Amino acid sequence: MLKEVSTIIGQEIYTLSGEFIGIVDDIIFDPKNQKATSIAISEANRSVFDTENSKIIIPYRWVHSAEDVLVLFNIHPKIQSDPDQE
């Protein structure tokens, strides 16, 4: 699943079942291990994420594939935000 970051930024994100999640805003890397650790999402689908924020960060390990769109493994419905993070 190797891709250049510039090709992923701006891609739409969906679950395996086809539910829209948001748009890739940025990729967060761990420079020590040279691996992506998180994805910053803009236009987050509020029916999936229980937050007022339109931008959220999810773990990169949730990514199933990255081709024309990013596909995530199906995630638990209505993920709540951490009130300490807002």
Rosetta constraint file for C-alpha pairs under 8 A:
AtomPair CA 1 CA 65 HARMONIC 6.88 0.50
AtomPair CA 1 CA 66 HARMONIC 6.62 0.50
AtomPair CA 3 CA 7 HARMONIC 6.97 0.50
AtomPair CA 3 CA 8 HARMONIC 7.47 0.50
AtomPair CA 3 CA 66 HARMONIC 7.75 0.50
AtomPair CA 4 CA 8 HARMONIC 6.99 0.50
AtomPair CA 5 CA 9 HARMONIC 6.39 0.50
AtomPair CA 5 CA 27 HARMONIC 7.13 0.50
AtomPair CA 7 CA 11 HARMONIC 7.86 0.50
AtomPair CA 8 CA 24 HARMONIC 6.83 0.50
AtomPair CA 8 CA 66 HARMONIC 7.63 0.50
AtomPair CA 8 CA 69 HARMONIC 7.98 0.50
AtomPair CA 8 CA 70 HARMONIC 7.86 0.50
AtomPair CA 9 CA 23 HARMONIC 7.95 0.50
AtomPair CA 9 CA 24 HARMONIC 5.17 0.50
AtomPair CA 9 CA 25 HARMONIC 5.70 0.50
AtomPair CA 9 CA 26 HARMONIC 5.99 0.50
AtomPair CA 9 CA 27 HARMONIC 7.67 0.50
AtomPair CA 10 CA 23 HARMONIC 5.76 0.50
AtomPair CA 10 CA 24 HARMONIC 5.02 0.50
AtomPair CA 10 CA 25 HARMONIC 6.06 0.50
AtomPair CA 11 CA 23 HARMONIC 5.64 0.50
AtomPair CA 11 CA 24 HARMONIC 5.43 0.50
AtomPair CA 11 CA 68 HARMONIC 7.31 0.50
AtomPair CA 11 CA 69 HARMONIC 5.50 0.50
AtomPair CA 11 CA 70 HARMONIC 6.75 0.50
AtomPair CA 12 CA 20 HARMONIC 7.62 0.50
AtomPair CA 12 CA 21 HARMONIC 7.64 0.50
AtomPair CA 12 CA 22 HARMONIC 5.92 0.50
AtomPair CA 12 CA 23 HARMONIC 4.55 0.50
AtomPair CA 12 CA 24 HARMONIC 6.40 0.50
AtomPair CA 12 CA 69 HARMONIC 5.33 0.50
AtomPair CA 12 CA 70 HARMONIC 6.32 0.50
AtomPair CA 13 CA 20 HARMONIC 6.12 0.50
AtomPair CA 13 CA 21 HARMONIC 5.26 0.50
AtomPair CA 13 CA 22 HARMONIC 5.32 0.50
AtomPair CA 13 CA 23 HARMONIC 5.76 0.50
AtomPair CA 13 CA 24 HARMONIC 6.91 0.50
AtomPair CA 13 CA 69 HARMONIC 5.91 0.50
AtomPair CA 13 CA 70 HARMONIC 4.66 0.50
AtomPair CA 13 CA 71 HARMONIC 5.79 0.50
AtomPair CA 13 CA 72 HARMONIC 7.22 0.50
AtomPair CA 14 CA 18 HARMONIC 5.53 0.50
AtomPair CA 14 CA 19 HARMONIC 5.27 0.50
AtomPair CA 14 CA 20 HARMONIC 4.51 0.50
AtomPair CA 14 CA 21 HARMONIC 5.21 0.50
AtomPair CA 14 CA 22 HARMONIC 7.39 0.50
AtomPair CA 14 CA 69 HARMONIC 7.41 0.50
AtomPair CA 14 CA 70 HARMONIC 6.32 0.50
AtomPair CA 14 CA 71 HARMONIC 4.96 0.50
AtomPair CA 14 CA 72 HARMONIC 6.09 0.50
AtomPair CA 15 CA 19 HARMONIC 5.25 0.50
AtomPair CA 15 CA 20 HARMONIC 6.76 0.50
AtomPair CA 15 CA 21 HARMONIC 7.02 0.50
AtomPair CA 15 CA 71 HARMONIC 5.31 0.50
AtomPair CA 15 CA 72 HARMONIC 4.58 0.50
AtomPair CA 15 CA 73 HARMONIC 5.72 0.50
AtomPair CA 15 CA 74 HARMONIC 5.19 0.50
AtomPair CA 15 CA 75 HARMONIC 7.39 0.50
AtomPair CA 16 CA 71 HARMONIC 6.07 0.50
AtomPair CA 16 CA 72 HARMONIC 6.06 0.50
AtomPair CA 16 CA 73 HARMONIC 5.65 0.50
AtomPair CA 16 CA 74 HARMONIC 5.67 0.50
AtomPair CA 17 CA 74 HARMONIC 6.75 0.50
AtomPair CA 20 CA 45 HARMONIC 6.76 0.50
AtomPair CA 21 CA 44 HARMONIC 5.82 0.50
AtomPair CA 21 CA 45 HARMONIC 5.15 0.50
AtomPair CA 21 CA 48 HARMONIC 7.16 0.50
AtomPair CA 22 CA 41 HARMONIC 5.93 0.50
AtomPair CA 22 CA 42 HARMONIC 5.89 0.50
AtomPair CA 22 CA 43 HARMONIC 5.07 0.50
AtomPair CA 22 CA 44 HARMONIC 4.47 0.50
AtomPair CA 22 CA 45 HARMONIC 5.84 0.50
AtomPair CA 23 CA 41 HARMONIC 5.40 0.50
AtomPair CA 23 CA 42 HARMONIC 5.21 0.50
AtomPair CA 23 CA 43 HARMONIC 6.07 0.50
AtomPair CA 23 CA 44 HARMONIC 7.19 0.50
AtomPair CA 24 CA 39 HARMONIC 6.79 0.50
AtomPair CA 24 CA 40 HARMONIC 6.18 0.50
AtomPair CA 24 CA 41 HARMONIC 4.88 0.50
AtomPair CA 24 CA 42 HARMONIC 6.43 0.50
AtomPair CA 25 CA 39 HARMONIC 7.48 0.50
AtomPair CA 25 CA 40 HARMONIC 5.26 0.50
AtomPair CA 25 CA 41 HARMONIC 5.10 0.50
AtomPair CA 25 CA 42 HARMONIC 5.61 0.50
AtomPair CA 26 CA 39 HARMONIC 5.97 0.50
AtomPair CA 26 CA 40 HARMONIC 4.94 0.50
AtomPair CA 26 CA 41 HARMONIC 7.10 0.50
AtomPair CA 27 CA 36 HARMONIC 6.66 0.50
AtomPair CA 27 CA 37 HARMONIC 7.74 0.50
AtomPair CA 27 CA 38 HARMONIC 6.04 0.50
AtomPair CA 27 CA 39 HARMONIC 4.72 0.50
AtomPair CA 27 CA 40 HARMONIC 6.11 0.50
AtomPair CA 28 CA 36 HARMONIC 5.77 0.50
AtomPair CA 28 CA 37 HARMONIC 5.74 0.50
AtomPair CA 28 CA 38 HARMONIC 5.03 0.50
AtomPair CA 28 CA 39 HARMONIC 6.07 0.50
AtomPair CA 28 CA 40 HARMONIC 7.40 0.50
AtomPair CA 29 CA 34 HARMONIC 6.76 0.50
AtomPair CA 29 CA 35 HARMONIC 5.62 0.50
AtomPair CA 29 CA 36 HARMONIC 4.27 0.50
AtomPair CA 29 CA 37 HARMONIC 5.40 0.50
AtomPair CA 29 CA 38 HARMONIC 7.08 0.50
AtomPair CA 30 CA 34 HARMONIC 5.60 0.50
AtomPair CA 30 CA 35 HARMONIC 5.52 0.50
AtomPair CA 30 CA 36 HARMONIC 6.19 0.50
AtomPair CA 30 CA 37 HARMONIC 6.25 0.50
AtomPair CA 31 CA 35 HARMONIC 6.97 0.50
AtomPair CA 36 CA 60 HARMONIC 6.39 0.50
AtomPair CA 37 CA 59 HARMONIC 6.03 0.50
AtomPair CA 37 CA 60 HARMONIC 5.07 0.50
AtomPair CA 37 CA 61 HARMONIC 7.32 0.50
AtomPair CA 38 CA 57 HARMONIC 6.44 0.50
AtomPair CA 38 CA 58 HARMONIC 5.56 0.50
AtomPair CA 38 CA 59 HARMONIC 4.36 0.50
AtomPair CA 38 CA 60 HARMONIC 4.39 0.50
AtomPair CA 38 CA 61 HARMONIC 7.79 0.50
AtomPair CA 39 CA 57 HARMONIC 5.50 0.50
AtomPair CA 39 CA 58 HARMONIC 5.44 0.50
AtomPair CA 39 CA 59 HARMONIC 6.32 0.50
AtomPair CA 39 CA 60 HARMONIC 5.83 0.50
AtomPair CA 40 CA 55 HARMONIC 6.93 0.50
AtomPair CA 40 CA 56 HARMONIC 5.77 0.50
AtomPair CA 40 CA 57 HARMONIC 4.41 0.50
AtomPair CA 40 CA 58 HARMONIC 6.68 0.50
AtomPair CA 41 CA 55 HARMONIC 5.36 0.50
AtomPair CA 41 CA 56 HARMONIC 5.23 0.50
AtomPair CA 41 CA 57 HARMONIC 5.95 0.50
AtomPair CA 41 CA 58 HARMONIC 7.65 0.50
AtomPair CA 42 CA 54 HARMONIC 5.74 0.50
AtomPair CA 42 CA 55 HARMONIC 4.35 0.50
AtomPair CA 42 CA 56 HARMONIC 6.70 0.50
AtomPair CA 43 CA 54 HARMONIC 5.06 0.50
AtomPair CA 43 CA 55 HARMONIC 6.27 0.50
AtomPair CA 44 CA 49 HARMONIC 7.13 0.50
AtomPair CA 44 CA 53 HARMONIC 7.80 0.50
AtomPair CA 44 CA 54 HARMONIC 5.17 0.50
AtomPair CA 44 CA 55 HARMONIC 6.01 0.50
AtomPair CA 44 CA 56 HARMONIC 6.85 0.50
AtomPair CA 45 CA 49 HARMONIC 6.30 0.50
AtomPair CA 45 CA 54 HARMONIC 7.90 0.50
AtomPair CA 46 CA 50 HARMONIC 5.94 0.50
AtomPair CA 46 CA 51 HARMONIC 6.65 0.50
AtomPair CA 46 CA 52 HARMONIC 7.65 0.50
AtomPair CA 46 CA 54 HARMONIC 7.91 0.50
AtomPair CA 46 CA 78 HARMONIC 7.97 0.50
AtomPair CA 47 CA 78 HARMONIC 6.30 0.50
AtomPair CA 48 CA 77 HARMONIC 5.57 0.50
AtomPair CA 48 CA 78 HARMONIC 4.39 0.50
AtomPair CA 48 CA 79 HARMONIC 6.14 0.50
AtomPair CA 49 CA 77 HARMONIC 7.72 0.50
AtomPair CA 49 CA 78 HARMONIC 5.01 0.50
AtomPair CA 49 CA 79 HARMONIC 4.69 0.50
AtomPair CA 49 CA 80 HARMONIC 5.97 0.50
AtomPair CA 49 CA 81 HARMONIC 7.24 0.50
AtomPair CA 50 CA 78 HARMONIC 5.53 0.50
AtomPair CA 50 CA 79 HARMONIC 5.61 0.50
AtomPair CA 50 CA 80 HARMONIC 4.56 0.50
AtomPair CA 50 CA 81 HARMONIC 6.07 0.50
AtomPair CA 51 CA 80 HARMONIC 6.53 0.50
AtomPair CA 51 CA 81 HARMONIC 5.61 0.50
AtomPair CA 58 CA 62 HARMONIC 7.58 0.50
AtomPair CA 62 CA 72 HARMONIC 5.42 0.50
AtomPair CA 62 CA 73 HARMONIC 5.75 0.50
AtomPair CA 63 CA 70 HARMONIC 6.94 0.50
AtomPair CA 63 CA 71 HARMONIC 5.96 0.50
AtomPair CA 63 CA 72 HARMONIC 4.38 0.50
AtomPair CA 63 CA 73 HARMONIC 6.30 0.50
AtomPair CA 64 CA 70 HARMONIC 7.62 0.50
AtomPair CA 64 CA 71 HARMONIC 5.42 0.50
AtomPair CA 64 CA 72 HARMONIC 4.90 0.50
AtomPair CA 64 CA 73 HARMONIC 5.52 0.50
AtomPair CA 65 CA 70 HARMONIC 5.87 0.50
AtomPair CA 65 CA 71 HARMONIC 5.21 0.50
AtomPair CA 65 CA 72 HARMONIC 7.02 0.50
AtomPair CA 66 CA 70 HARMONIC 4.48 0.50
AtomPair CA 66 CA 71 HARMONIC 6.38 0.50
AtomPair CA 81 CA 85 HARMONIC 7.62 0.50
AtomPair CA 81 CA 86 HARMONIC 7.93 0.50
AtomPair CA 82 CA 86 HARMONIC 7.01 0.50
